[in-house]
């Protein structure tokens, strides 16, 4: 392989690896955690609802480009 092609493939691999590293964010709604990366978002719901003592739980997955929209 030529040096330019090899360097391009290595650079692409590094960019994709960095795009997959999530940053956790704890929300103040009862325990919801979001894991945000450049290529995806995972939301683990644990939200206190209007009915006292009842929690909304579950998980959502958002992939690029919809991972930048508001919850």
LUMGUVO-395983 format. One record per residue (C-alpha): residue number from 0; x, y, z. Coordinates in Angstrom, 2 decimals. Example, Ala and Ser with C-alpha at 12.3 -4.5 7.8 and 13.67 -1.06 7.14 Angstrom:
<pts>
{nr 0&u 12.30&v -4.50&w 7.80}
{nr 1&u 13.67&v -1.06&w 7.14}
</pts>
This chain:
<pts>
{nr 0&u 0.00&v 0.00&w 0.00}
{nr 1&u 1.12&v 3.52&w -0.61}
{nr 2&u 1.97&v 5.67&w 2.40}
{nr 3&u -0.81&v 8.19&w 1.66}
{nr 4&u -3.54&v 5.55&w 1.53}
{nr 5&u -2.26&v 3.88&w 4.67}
{nr 6&u -2.16&v 7.18&w 6.58}
{nr 7&u -5.68&v 8.04&w 5.41}
{nr 8&u -7.03&v 4.70&w 6.63}
{nr 9&u -5.32&v 5.13&w 9.99}
{nr 10&u -6.70&v 8.68&w 10.33}
{nr 11&u -10.21&v 7.46&w 9.47}
{nr 12&u -9.93&v 4.70&w 12.07}
{nr 13&u -8.83&v 7.17&w 14.75}
{nr 14&u -11.72&v 9.55&w 13.94}
{nr 15&u -14.26&v 6.71&w 14.11}
{nr 16&u -12.80&v 5.48&w 17.40}
{nr 17&u -13.04&v 8.96&w 18.92}
{nr 18&u -16.62&v 9.28&w 17.62}
{nr 19&u -17.64&v 6.16&w 19.55}
{nr 20&u -16.38&v 7.23&w 23.00}
{nr 21&u -19.42&v 8.20&w 25.14}
{nr 22&u -19.57&v 10.93&w 27.77}
{nr 23&u -22.07&v 10.22&w 30.58}
{nr 24&u -24.44&v 12.96&w 31.77}
{nr 25&u -26.63&v 12.59&w 34.86}
{nr 26&u -29.98&v 14.44&w 34.62}
{nr 27&u -31.74&v 15.82&w 37.69}
{nr 28&u -35.12&v 14.18&w 37.08}
{nr 29&u -34.83&v 11.13&w 39.28}
{nr 30&u -31.79&v 9.34&w 37.91}
{nr 31&u -31.83&v 9.43&w 34.10}
{nr 32&u -28.38&v 8.97&w 32.53}
{nr 33&u -27.46&v 9.85&w 28.94}
{nr 34&u -24.34&v 8.63&w 27.19}
{nr 35&u -23.50&v 11.06&w 24.37}
{nr 36&u -21.00&v 10.38&w 21.60}
{nr 37&u -20.56&v 11.91&w 18.16}
{nr 38&u -22.16&v 8.94&w 16.42}
{nr 39&u -24.89&v 7.91&w 18.88}
{nr 40&u -26.77&v 8.65&w 22.13}
{nr 41&u -28.08&v 6.17&w 24.69}
{nr 42&u -30.69&v 7.37&w 27.20}
{nr 43&u -31.36&v 5.21&w 30.27}
{nr 44&u -34.60&v 6.58&w 31.71}
{nr 45&u -35.33&v 6.61&w 35.42}
{nr 46&u -37.66&v 9.60&w 35.67}
{nr 47&u -40.10&v 10.41&w 38.46}
{nr 48&u -43.57&v 10.99&w 36.95}
{nr 49&u -46.39&v 13.21&w 38.18}
{nr 50&u -47.93&v 10.28&w 40.08}
{nr 51&u -45.99&v 10.18&w 43.31}
{nr 52&u -43.69&v 7.20&w 43.68}
{nr 53&u -44.01&v 5.99&w 40.06}
{nr 54&u -40.92&v 5.99&w 37.84}
{nr 55&u -40.67&v 5.90&w 34.04}
{nr 56&u -37.90&v 3.45&w 33.19}
{nr 57&u -36.42&v 2.16&w 29.96}
{nr 58&u -33.74&v 2.85&w 27.36}
{nr 59&u -33.59&v 4.68&w 24.03}
{nr 60&u -30.98&v 4.62&w 21.28}
{nr 61&u -30.46&v 7.53&w 18.88}
{nr 62&u -28.00&v 7.24&w 16.00}
{nr 63&u -26.35&v 9.93&w 13.88}
{nr 64&u -27.73&v 12.49&w 12.84}
{nr 65&u -30.77&v 12.27&w 15.14}
{nr 66&u -28.61&v 12.06&w 18.26}
{nr 67&u -28.27&v 15.87&w 18.35}
{nr 68&u -32.02&v 16.53&w 18.80}
{nr 69&u -33.54&v 17.45&w 22.16}
{nr 70&u -35.00&v 14.73&w 24.37}
</pts>
